[in-house]
Amino acid sequence: MTRVAAIDCGTNSIRLLVADCDPATGELVDLDRRMTIVRLGQGVDRTGRLAPEALERTFAACREYAAVIKEHGAERLRFVATSASRDAENRDDFVRGVLDILGVEPEVITGDQEAEFSFTGATKELTGSDHLARPYLVVDIGGGSTEFVVGDDHVRAARSVDVGCVRMTERHLVQDGAVSDPPTAAQITAMRADIEAALDLAEQTVPLREARTLVGLAGSVTTVSAIAQELPAYDSAAIHHSRISRERVREITEWLLRSTHAERAAVPSMHPGRVDVIAAGALVLLSIMERIGAEEVVVSEHDILDSIAWSVA
């Protein structure tokens, strides 16, 4: 077993996994898995730059993670950064800060690379399963982008599009500097049109409708699962490989879009950092399910982070 550390830094959150990994069998034993909402992508869609306060929140999390990695004695670390840092003009500031704190340079990967990582992390346990039809469509709904990957044992086609829960919230649901509470019908219509245009773009290269099983990843999807199950607190074990019907996703999405900040914050399984962006993320999920006719989504807690860890080992 090799002890490794993996960090996935996205638009909304940064996550750490320290694990013992057997590269021969693909077995991964978690030692520490944690997530911090840092909102690195704050304002990037509008300004094209990473905000100083967003960088400092991210660097604070990196300092915390450095201590955890040292405590566990991980032999190797890989740091992967996605949509927000990929889009930003001043991403060199981000790279230098991470290098100073963690001693490794963050790899700012492309959308296609992100899609490959997401697919491997989500399906490694599913491959060979006789109760889930293939091909899979793996959908990773992030803060700034969404990755679509179709494959069986391996990736057949992939596409990343700039539709994510933070980007959609900032682009469509913010008025006078604050998130609408709740959104207006016009705001929801505009957001839905943007999502549909992104799905059109994805379908140019990925045969979305050929998929027999939809696998959903990342915080928006796992939070919808937690709400659907009415969990008293966020419970990874209950969420991993849960199945949520399209009708249940629709009910939850419609409630989120008409709810207030206070009502969403009162949901016991809701992370405080997702309260303002979860409605947009749920709408992305619902739109995908409607587009491909998926009756349910299989929710996975294993994603790009697990794939990064396997790649290190």
NUNU-353716 format. One record per atom (N, C-alpha, C): x, y, z; residue in one letter. Coordinates in steps of 0.02 Angstrom, whole numbers, plus 32768, in hexadecimal, padded with zeros to 4 digits. Layout:
REM NUNU-353716
XYZA
...
This chain:
REM NUNU-353716
802A7FC48000M
800080008000M
802C803E8000M
801A806E7FD8T
803D80AE7FD4T
801180E47FF3T
802D810B801FR
80068141803ER
800C81808013R
7FD481987FFAV
7FD481D07FCBV
7FA482067FE3V
7FAD82427FC8A
7F8082797FD5A
7F6A82967F92A
7F2B82A87F8DA
7F1082C67F50A
7EE783037F63A
7EF083387F3DI
7EC983757F47I
7EA883887F06I
7E6783957F0AD
7E3F83AC7ED1D
7E2583F17EE2D
7E3B84227EBCC
7E2784677EC9C
7DF9847F7E90C
7DBA84887EA0G
7D89849D7E6EG
7D7484E57E77G
7D3D84F67E58T
7D24853B7E5AT
7D05854C7E9DT
7CE4851C7EBCN
7CC085287EFBN
7CE3850C7F38N
7D0484D27F30S
7D2184B07F69S
7D6784967F5AS
7D8C84897F90I
7DCC84677F8BI
7DC784297FB8I
7DDF83F07F9FR
7DD683B17FC3R
7E18838D7FC9R
7E20836A8000L
7E5D8343800EL
7E4A82FA801AL
7E7282CC7FFFL
7E6D8286800FL
7EB3826C801FL
7EBB8251805BV
7EF7822B806DV
7EE281E38072V
7F0481B7804EA
7EEE8172804BA
7F2981428042A
7F1E81048058D
7F4C80CE8047D
7F3180AC8009D
7F5C80A57FD7C
7F45808E7F96C
7F7080537F7FC
7F4F801F7F65D
7F717FE67F47D
7F6A7FEB7EFCD
7F9E80017ED9P
7F98800C7E90P
7F8A7FCB7E6AP
7F9B7F927E87A
7F8F7F527E64A
7F467F407E63A
7F227F4D7E9AT
7EDC7F397E9FT
7EAB7F747E96T
7EC57FB17E9CG
7E997FEB7E99G
7E767FF97EDBG
7E897FD57F10E
7E6A7FE07F51E
7E8180237F6EE
7E5280487F89L
7E6080897FA6L
7E41808C7FEBL
7E6B8096801EV
7E5380998063V
7E5A80E1807DV
7E2281018089D
7E238147809FD
7E42814D80E5D
7E6E817D80EDL
7E878190812FL
7E6B81D38145L
7E6482008114D
7E4882428123D
7E2B825E80E2D
7DEB826F80E4R
7DCA828D80AAR
7DA482C980C3R
7DB3830480A7R
7D92834080C0R
7D8883738087R
7D59839F8093M
7D4783D18061M
7D3E84158082M
7D5684498061T
7D4D848E8079T
7D3184B88041T
7CFC84DD8050I
7CE1850C801EI
7D0B854B801FI
7D2D85597FE8V
7D5885947FE4V
7D4185C67FAFV
7D1485B07F84R
7CF985DB7F4ER
7D3285FE7F28R
7D6385D67F11L
7D9B85F17EEBL
7D8386167EADL
7D4C85FE7E90G
7D33861C7E52G
7D08865A7E5BG
7D0886767E97Q
7CE086B37EA5Q
7CF086E97E71Q
7CBE86FA7E49G
7CC487317E19G
7CEB87237DDBG
7D0786E67DD2V
7D3186D87D98V
7D0A86DE7D57V
7CCB86C97D57D
7CA486CC7D19D
7C9C87157D02D
7C9A87437D32R
7C90878B7D22R
7CD387AF7D15R
7D0687A17D3FT
7D4487C87D3BT
7D7D87A57D16T
7D7987637D12G
7DB0873E7CF3G
7DEC87357D20G
7DE587497D61R
7E1D87467D8FR
7E0887267DD2R
7E3887077DF4L
7E2C86EC7E37L
7E3087267E68L
7DFC872D7E92A
7DF987647EC2A
7E2C87587EFAA
7E4B878E7F14P
7E7D87867F4AP
7E6087607F87P
7E2287707F9AE
7E05874F7FD5E
7DF787057FC7E
7DE786F47F87A
7DDC86AE7F75A
7E1E86877F78A
7E5486A77F61L
7E9686877F64L
7EAA867B7FADL
7E9D86AC7FD8E
7EB286A4801EE
7E8A866D8040E
7E4986678031R
7E218630804DR
7E3E85EC8037R
7E5285E97FF7T
7E6E85AB7FDCT
7EB1859B7FFCT
7EDB85CE8004F
7F1D85C38023F
7F1685AE806CF
7EE485C9808FA
7ED885B580D5A
7EC7856A80D8A
7E9E855380AAA
7E8D850C80A8A
7ECB84E28097A
7EF484FB8069C
7F3284D78058C
7F6084CF8094C
7F64850380BER
7F8E84FF80FAR
7F7284C9812AR
7F3084C78130E
7F118493815AE
7F21844E813DE
7F1A844680FCY
7F25840680DCY
7F6E83F080E1Y
7F9D842080DDA
7FE4841080E3A
7FF283EF8126A
7FD28408815BA
7FDC83EB819EA
7FC083A481A1A
7F8683988181V
7F6783568181V
7F938324815BV
7FAD83398122I
7FD8830E80F8I
801782FB811FI
8035832C8141K
8071831F8169K
806282EF81A3K
802982F981C3E
801582CF81FBE
800E828681E7E
7FF2827A81ABH
7FE882358194H
802582178172H
805682418162G
809382288143G
8089820F80FCG
8060823280D5A
8056821E808FA
809782248068A
80A481F1803FE
80E381EF801AE
80E1821B7FDCE
80A882237FBFR
80A282497F80R
806282747F82R
806582AC7F60L
802C82DA7F5CL
802382F07F15L
7FE482F17EFFR
7FD4830E7EBER
7F9B83407EC8R
7FA4837C7EADF
7F7383B27EB4F
7F5983C37E6EF
7F1883BA7E65V
7EF983C87E25V
7EC784017E2DV
7EC984317E00A
7E9C846A7E01A
7E73846C7DC1A
7E3584817DC8T
7E07847D7D8FT
7DEB84C17D79T
7DAB84C77D6FS
7D8E84FC7D46S
7DA385437D57S
7D9D85597D96A
7DA9859F7DA6A
7DF185B37D96A
7E21858A7DACS
7E67859A7DA1S
7E7985937D57S
7E5485697D33R
7E6085607CECR
7E4D859F7CC6R
7E1985C17CDDD
7DFE85FB7CBAD
7E20863D7CCDD
7E4486407D04A
7E5986807D21A
7E99869B7D01A
7E9A86DD7CF7E
7ED486FF7CDBE
7F0F86FC7D0CE
7F0187007D4CN
7F3687037D7FN
7F4286BF7DA1N
7F3B86897D7BR
7F4286487D9AR
7F8A863B7DB3R
7FBB86627D99D
8000865B7DB2D
8004866C7DFCD
7FDC869B7E14D
7FDB86AB7E5BD
7FC4866F7E84D
7F94864C7E69F
7F7A860F7E89F
7FAF85D97E8BF
7FD085CF7E53V
8004859A7E4DV
803C85A87E7FV
805485E67E82R
808B85F77EAFR
807785EC7EF8R
803A85FF7F0AG
802385F87F4FG
802085AF7F65G
800585857F39V
8000853E7F49V
8045851F7F4FV
807285307F21L
80B685167F22L
80DA85287F63L
80D285667F79D
80F1857C7FB8D
80D885557FF4D
809785467FF5I
807885268030I
808284DA8030I
807884BA7FF7L
807684717FF4L
80B384527FD3L
80DC847B7FB2G
811884607F94G
810E843D7F52G
80D1843F7F38V
80C484237EF6V
809F84577ECDV
80A984547E8CE
808884837E60E
804484677E4CE
800F848E7E52P
7FCD84757E3DP
7FCB846A7DF2P
7FAE84327DDEE
7FA584247D97E
7F6184407D82E
7F6284737D5AV
7F2484917D41V
7F1084697D04V
7EE284397D0EI
7ED2840A7CD9I
7E9C84257CABI
7E9984087C6FT
7E66841B7C3FT
7E2383FB7C52T
7DEE84137C32G
7DAC83F57C3EG
7DAA83AC7C2AG
7DCD839A7BF3D
7DCD83557BDDD
7DF283287C0FD
7E2A83427C2AQ
7E4E831B7C5EQ
7E2283127C9CQ
7DFE83477CAEE
7DD183447CE8E
7D9C830F7CDCE
7D83830B7CA0A
7D4F82DA7C8FA
7D6A82937C96A
7DA782877C7EE
7DC682447C84E
7DCE82307CCEE
7DE7825F7CF7F
7DEF82517D3EF
7DAB82417D5EF
7D7982687D4FS
7D36825F7D6CS
7D1B821A7D5BS
7D2282067D1CF
7D0781C67D07F
7D28818C7D2BF
7D6B818E7D2FT
7D8F81587D51T
7D7C81537D9AT
7D7A818C7DBCG
7D68818C7E03G
7D2281727E10G
7CF381847DE4A
7CAD81727DEFA
7C9D812A7DDDA
7CC0810E7DABT
7CAB80CD7D90T
7CD980947DA3T
7D1180A17DC4K
7D40806B7DD4K
7D1D80337DFBK
7CF180457E28E
7CCC80137E50E
7C917FF67E29E
7C78801B7DF7L
7C3C80047DD3L
7C4C7FD57D99L
7C897FDC7D7DT
7C9C7FB47D43T
7C977F6A7D54T
7C747F457D2AG
7C697EFE7D37G
7C2A7EF07D5EG
7C097F257D76S
7BCB7F1B7D9BS
7B947F067D6BS
7B717ED07D7CD
7B3F7EB67D4DD
7AFA7ED37D59D
7AF37F007D8AH
7AB17F1C7D96H
7AAA7F637D7CH
7AE07F7E7D5FL
7ADD7FC17D41L
7AEF7FBC7CF7L
7AC07FD27CCDA
7ACA7FCD7C85A
7AFF7FFF7C6DA
7B247FEB7C3CR
7B5580167C1DR
7B4180257BD5R
7B59805B7BB9P
7B8D80897BD1P
7B7480B77C09P
7BA380D17C30Y
7B9581027C64Y
7B9C81487C47Y
7B7481757C61L
7B8081BC7C58L
7B9281D87C9DL
7BD081EC7CA5V
7BE6820A7CE4V
7BE282557CDDV
7BBE82747D0CV
7BB482BD7D0BV
7BD082DA7D4CV
7C0283057D45D
7C2283247D7FD
7C0F836E7D7FD
7BDE83807DA9I
7BC583C57DABI
7BED83EC7DDFI
7C1C84137DC7G
7C47843A7DF3G
7C2D84817DFEG
7C5984AA7E17G
7C4784F07E22G
7C4885197DE3G
7C7D850E7DB9G
7C8485367D7DG
7C7485117D3DG
7C7A84CF7D3ES
7C6F84A87D01S
7C4E84667D11S
7C3484467CDDT
7C1884037CE4T
7C3A83D77CAFT
7C50839C7CC6E
7C71836D7C99E
7C4083357C87E
7C3D83247C47F
7C1382EE7C2EF
7C4282B87C10F
7C3C827B7C28V
7C6782467C0FV
7C3D82077C03V
7C4181ED7BC7V
7C1F81AF7BB6V
7C5481797BACV
7C48813E7BCAG
7C7781077BC1G
7C5C80C77BDEG
7C8180917BCFD
7C7280507BECD
7CA880427C20D
7CDA80197C0DD
7D1480117C3AD
7D43804C7C34D
7D40806D7BFBH
7D6C80A77BEEH
7D4380DF7BCFH
7D61811A7BCFV
7D3F81557BB4V
7D3881507B68V
7CFB815D7B50R
7CEF815F7B08R
7CED81A67AEFR
7CCF81D27B15A
7CC982197B01A
7CC182437B3FA
7CDC82807B3DA
7CD982AC7B77A
7CD682F57B60A
7CB6831D7B8AR
7CB283657B7BR
7CA7838B7BBCR
7CC983C27BC4S
7CBF83EF7BFCS
7C9F842F7BE3S
7C6A84457C05V
7C4884837BF2V
7C4484B17C2EV
7C4484F27C21D
7C4685237C57D
7C0285307C76D
7BE784FC7C94V
7BA885017CB9V
7BB384DF7CFCV
7BB185047D32G
7BB984E87D75G
7B8F850F7DA6G
7B8A84F77DE3C
7B5B85157E12C
7B6F855D7E26C
7BB0856A7E2CV
7BC685AE7E3EV
7BBF85DC7E02V
7BD785C57DC8R
7BD485EF7D8CR
7B8B86017D7AR
7B5E85D17D7EM
7B1885DF7D6EM
7AF8860D7DA2M
7B0A86047DE1T
7AEF86307E15T
7B0686777E0BT
7B4786807E00E
7B6286C47DF8E
7B4986E57DB8E
7B4086BD7D83R
7B2C86D97D43R
7AE286EA7D41R
7AB886C37D64H
7A7086CB7D5CH
7A4886DD7D9BH
7A6286CC7DD5L
7A3986D27E11L
7A4F870A7E40L
7A82872F7E2DV
7A9A87677E57V
7A7D87A87E3EV
7A6087CD7E6CQ
7A43880F7E5CQ
7A5888407E93Q
7A7488797E7ED
7A8B88AC7EADD
7ABC888E7EE0D
7AE888627EC7G
7B1C88477EF1G
7B09880E7F1FG
7ACA87F87F1DA
7AB487C27F49A
7A8C878E7F21A
7A8E87507F38V
7A68871B7F18V
7A1D87277F26V
79F587257EF1S
79AC872F7EF7S
798F86FD7F28S
795F87147F4FD
794686EB7F87D
78FA86EC7F8AD
78D786C27F63P
78F186907F33P
78FA86AF7EEEP
791386877EBCP
791A86A07E78P
78D786B17E58P
78D986DF7E28T
789D86EF7E02T
789386BD7DC9T
785786BB7DAEA
7849868E7D76A
7875869F7D3AA
788286E07D2EA
78AC86F57CF6A
78F486DD7D00A
790D86E07D3DQ
795186C97D4BQ
7957867E7D3FQ
792586587D55I
792786107D4CI
792485FE7D02I
78F986227CDCT
78F386157C94T
793586227C71T
795786597C82A
799786697C63A
79CC86347C74A
79CC861E7CB3M
79FC85EC7CC8M
79EF85AA7CA3M
79B085977C9ER
799F85587C7CR
79B5855B7C33R
79AC85957C12A
79C0859C7BCCA
7A0C85947BC4A
7A3185AF7BF4D
7A7A85AA7BF3D
7A8F85607BFBD
7A6E853D7C28I
7A7E84F67C33I
7A6D84CD7BF4I
7A3484DB7BD6E
7A2084B67B9AE
7A5284C17B61E
7A6B84FF7B5BA
7A9D850E7B27A
7ADD84E77B34A
7AF084E07B73A
7B2B84BA7B84A
7B2284707B74A
7AE584567B80L
7AD784107B70L
7ADB84057B24L
7AC384377AFED
7AC984327AB4D
7B12842C7AA1D
7B3C84547AC2L
7B8484547AB4L
7BA384117AC6L
7B9083F67B00A
7BAB83B57B15A
7B97837E7AE4A
7B5983827ACBE
7B41834D7A9EE
7B63834E7A5AE
7B8783837A4AQ
7BAB83857A0BQ
7BE383517A09Q
7BFE83407A44T
7C3683117A46T
7C2A82D47A72T
7BF882D77A9EV
7BEB829F7ACCV
7BA482857AC0V
7B9D82447AB0P
7B5A82287AA3P
7B34821D7AE4P
7B1C82537B01L
7AFC82507B43L
7AC3821E7B46L
7A9B821C7B11R
7A5E81F37B12R
7A6B81A97B09R
7AA981967AF9E
7ABA814F7AF3E
7AC4812E7B37E
7ACC81587B6BA
7ADB813D7BAEA
7AA181157BC9A
7AB180DE7BECR
7A7D80B47C0CR
7A7A80C17C57R
7AB180DA7C74T
7AB380EA7CBBT
7AD2812F7CC4T
7AAF815B7CE8L
7AC9819D7CF8L
7AE9819B7D3DL
7B2881AF7D41V
7B4C81B27D81V
7B5C81FB7D8FV
7B4582147DC9G
7B4E825A7DDBG
7B8182647E12G
7BAC82967E09L
7BE282A37E38L
7BDF82EB7E52L
7C0182F57E89A
7C1183377EA6A
7BD883517ED2A
7BE683897EF3G
7BBD83A17F2AG
7B7483AF7F1BG
7B6583CA7EE0S
7B1F83D77ED0S
7AF783967ECFS
7B1483627EB0V
7AF183227EA9V
7AEC82FF7EEDV
7B2282FE7F12T
7B2082DC7F53T
7AF282FF7F84T
7AED83417F7FT
7AC083667FABT
7A7783587F99T
7A6883547F58V
7A2483417F43V
7A1382FC7F5EV
7A4382CE7F5CS
7A37828B7F78S
7A28828E7FC3S
7A4F82B77FE7A
7A4482BD802FA
79FF82D9803EA
79E9830A8016I
79A68327801FI
797182F3800FI
797B82CE7FD8A
794A829C7FC3A
794182667FF9A
79768255801BQ
797282228050Q
795F823E8094Q
795782818096E
794682A380D5E
79768290810DE
79B7829180FDL
79E9827F812EL
79EE82B38165L
79F6829E81A4P
79FC82CE81DBP
7A3F82F381DBP
7A7082D981B5A
7AB182F981ADA
7AD082DB816EA
7B0282FC8153Y
7B2382E28117Y
7B43829F8128Y
7B34826B8101D
7B4B82278110D
7B66820880CFD
7BA8820880C7S
7BC681EF8089S
7BB281A88079S
7BAF817E80ADA
7B9F813780A2A
7B58812F8086A
7B2A8157809EA
7AE481528087A
7ADD81708040A
7B0781A08031I
7B0381C37FF0I
7B25819B7FB8I
7B5E817B7FC8H
7B8481577F95H
7B5B811E7F77H
7B5381207F35H
7B2D80EF7F0EH
7AE280F07F1CH
7AC981267F3BS
7A80812F7F40S
7A64813D7EFAS
7A2381327EF3R
7A03813E7EB2R
79C8816D7EBDR
79C681A27E96I
799281D47E9EI
796B81D97E5CI
792981D37E60S
790081D57E23S
78FE821C7E07S
78EE82207DC6R
78E882617DA7R
78B0828A7DC6R
7879826A7DD7E
7841828F7DF6E
785682AC7E39E
787D82867E5FR
789382A07EA0R
78C482DA7E96R
78EF82D47E65V
791E830B7E56V
78F683497E41V
78C0833F7E1AR
789783787E06R
787683997E42R
785A83717E6FE
783A838D7EABE
786B83B67ED4E
78A7839B7EDDI
78D983BE7F06I
78F183FD7EE3I
78FC83FA7EA2T
791384347E7CT
78DF846C7E7FT
78A0845B7E75E
786B848D7E77E
786684AD7EBCE
786F84847EF0W
786D84A07F34W
78A984CF7F3FW
78E484BA7F2AL
792084E37F34L
791985267F0FL
78FB85257ED4L
78F585637EADL
78C185937EC9L
7893857A7EF1R
786185A87F0DR
786E85B57F58R
78A285967F73S
78B1859E7FBBS
78DB85DC7FC8S
78DB85F18006T
79068629801BT
7948860E8036T
7977863C803EH
79B8862A805BH
79AF8607809EH
7984862280C8A
79798606810BA
795C85C08107A
792F85B480D9E
7910857280D2E
7944853E80BCE
796E8551808CR
79A285238075R
79D6851680ABR
79E8854B80D0A
7A1985448105A
7A018517813DA
79BF85118144A
79A384E7817AA
79A4849D8169A
79B5848A812CV
79BA84438119V
79F68426813EV
79EC83F28167P
7A2283DA8193P
7A5F83BE816FP
7A5683A68132S
7A8E8388810DS
7AB183BB80DFS
7A9C83FA80E1M
7AB5842E80B4M
7AF5844D80CFM
7B2B844B80A9H
7B68846E80BCH
7B5B84B980B4H
7B7084E280E5P
7B63852A80E1P
7B7C854A80A0P
7BB285308085G
7BCE854C8048G
7BA7853B8009G
7B758510800FR
7B4D84FD7FD4R
7B08851E7FD4R
7AF785408009V
7AB3855A8011V
7A9F85867FD5V
7ACC85B27FBFD
7ABA85E17F8AD
7AC385C57F43D
7AE5858C7F3CV
7AF385737EF8V
7AD185307EE9V
7AB185127F1BI
7A9584CF7F11I
7A5A84CF7EE0I
7A3385047EDEA
79FA85067EB0A
7A1285027E68A
7A4685277E58A
7A6185257E14A
7A7E84E07E04A
7AA184C27E33G
7ABD84807E28G
7A87844C7E1EG
7A52844F7E44A
7A1A84207E3CA
79F984287DF9A
79F384667DE1L
79D484727DA0L
79FF84557D68L
7A4184597D6FV
7A6D843A7D3DV
7A6083EF7D3BV
7A5C83CF7D76L
7A4F83877D79L
7A0C83757D59L
79D883997D6BL
7995838B7D50L
799583937D05L
79B483C87CECS
79B583D57CA3S
79D8839C7C7ES
7A0D83817C9BI
7A3083497C7CI
7A03830B7C7AI
79E282FD7CB2M
79B782C27CB5M
797E82C77C83M
796183027C7CE
792B830C7C4CE
794583067C05E
798083207BF8R
799C831E7BB4R
79A782D77B9CR
79C182AC7BC8I
79D282687BB2I
799C82357BC3I
7968824B7BE6G
7932821D7BF8G
794481ED7C30G
797382007C5BA
798881D47C92A
795281D17CC7A
793F81947CD9E
790C818B7D0DE
792881957D53E
796B818B7D5AE
798A81947D9BE
79D481A67D92E
79F281BF7DC7V
7A3A81CC7DC9V
7A5881A27E00V
7A8F81817DF1V
7AB6815D7E23V
7AEA818E7E3EV
7AEA81987E7FV
7B1481CB7E9DV
7B5581AB7EB6V
7B8D81CA7EA5S
7BCE81B07EBBS
7BF481E37EE4S
7C0E81CD7F1DE
7C3A81F67F46E
7C8281F17F2EE
7C8F81C17F02H
7CD281B97EE7H
7CD681DC7EA3H
7D0982057E9BD
7D0B822F7E60D
7D5382407E4ED
7D5E827C7E38I
7DA082927E21I
7DD5828B7E58I
7DC182967E96L
7DF182937ECEL
7E0D824D7ED5L
7DE2821A7ED2D
7DF981D47ED6D
7E2681C37E9BD
7E1381DC7E60S
7E3B81CF7E24S
7E8081EE7E2AS
7E8482297E46I
7EC5824A7E50I
7EF0821F7E7EI
7ED282057EB4A
7EF781DB7EE3A
7F11819C7EC1A
7EE7817B7E99W
7EFD813F7E75W
7F3781507E46W
7F33818A7E25S
7F67819D7DF5S
7FAA81A87E18S
7FA881C27E56V
7FE581CD7E7CV
8005818A7E8DV
7FDC815A7EA3A
7FF681187EB6A
801080F17E7BA
